[in-house]
Amino acid sequence: MAGFAKRMAYMQSTADVVRYLFESMTDPETISFGGGAPAREALPVELIHDIANEVLNREQRGSQALQYGNPIGIPDLRQAVIDHLLQPKGLQARLENLIIVAGGMESMNLVSQLYLEPGDVVLVESPTFIQSIQVFKMFEARCIACETDEHGLVIEDVTAKIKQYSPKMIYVIPTFQNPSGRTTSLERRRALAELGSQHDIVILEDDPYCEMRYSGEALPPIKYFDETGNTIFVNSLSKIFSPGARLGYTFADRNIIDKLYEVKTATNSHTNVITQVLCAEFFNRGLYEPHLKRIRDIHRERRDTMMNCIKFMLPDANHVYPDGGLFTWVELPEQVDTTAMLEEAKAQKVAYMPGREFFVEGQPIRNNCMRVSFGSVPPEKIQVGMERLSKVIRSKL
Ligand SMILES: Cc1ncc(COP(=O)(O)O)c(C=O)c1O
């Protein structure tokens, strides 16, 4: 048997965790706070059914949807992203600044292909999103974590690590961060854009939760403060349209998009055209804004239920109150090891993500934390699941 590439060893533990999450999400008896899926009630099934019925025939867009597509994506979806998602954030984009990709994750992959050489350093938040780490490691990058607090990355630590490691890239999830649920403050967004420009570092801004706000005021993205083109803004349509559709986009200077076009062509030619057509129609028929309001209401109720449960059932825990997104981050007393506790939680038919997996070299690994997702669990089940989980936790105290 031929040996697997060395990089597969770096990816193993992350791959195991992702596998565990999918298993916990598909066991009907387990209440899973593990994965990051939106509510099934939030998926626009009926709307897409009607759109598909109308446009997927030869007279309309049927042939376009089943034909090969342009690597950069169909123009009307790119225009819809500009009109409905970028302009409201104060981001000025033209069609040539945007490429449609296969889900938010593909941007991490394409940008890594474009920039990362083996051994390059990527600075990340501590904790950070495990799947992106998996991608950076696939390109044999070294991921170094920087300190964070309730306002996001601590700029002094980022500055010190820029000096120490000369990183190629800084990866940031500024809004309702995965896994912590925290949001980077306005001042730090500006500071990160400036650091990228000053030191010629790619700021990879990954913002898939920014539209999913349930309280508080929206902040401009890091990209808004970028004057040199060093910030690349990547996003996903998974939470606001459909994760199964596998759609996302990258917004950057034209010379970067031109290069990503080449990388995308060599990777998978183009993004699925059927889902691009359906999604473009969804925006262009004015269905997105009312849908967003509906899904915010659904998730706000879940967030509120989860916060109440944590407050009353886990009084010894520190936790983050997220103004949006799908997660909160719970820090338990030091003696609780959330990885070791997983087996007992499994036996009690409740799942969560142990915190350890979200830490990388550069900051302490915290065994007493967990990511708790409320998005895919209906309110009454959140209550039952949290009763199960708090019982398991109490047995450790
Ligand atoms: C921070 C972050 N980036 C990217 C993604 C990936 O999005 P997609 O499912 O569209 O690939 C997720 C999904 O959970 C995420 O949390």
The ligand as a Gaussian input file, in Angstrom:
#p B3LYP/6-31G(d) Opt

LIG

0 1
 C      -16.060000      30.424000      11.190000
 C      -16.588000      29.597000      10.090000
 N      -16.053000      29.714000       8.880000
 C      -16.485000      28.990000       7.850000
 C      -17.517000      28.093000       8.005000
 C      -17.884000      27.231000       6.856000
 O      -19.024000      27.564000       6.214000
 P      -19.617000      26.582000       5.121000
 O      -20.471000      25.608000       5.844000
 O      -20.397000      27.472000       4.247000
 O      -18.507000      25.912000       4.394000
 C      -18.113000      27.926000       9.243000
 C      -19.173000      26.948000       9.399000
 O      -19.593000      26.533000      10.416000
 C      -17.629000      28.689000      10.325000
 O      -18.118000      28.570000      11.543000

